[in-house]
């Protein structure tokens, strides 16, 4: 079973993304359309993306 999480900072918001940890990577989806498309990224790509966000 995939466990989806939304940031605690967006608890009252509806236009958010949710993230799920997968074996070897992460998945991202739109919180408004939970049955819609999912983007999956390898762990290395996700880690690189997050590291770049922290530098901005």
PyMOL commands that set and color helices and strands:
alter all, ss='L'
color gray80, all
select helices_A, chain A and resi 8-10+43-55
alter helices_A, ss='H'
color red, helices_A
select strands_A, chain A and resi 4-5+17-22+25-30+38-42
alter strands_A, ss='S'
color yellow, strands_A
deselect
rebuild
show_as cartoon
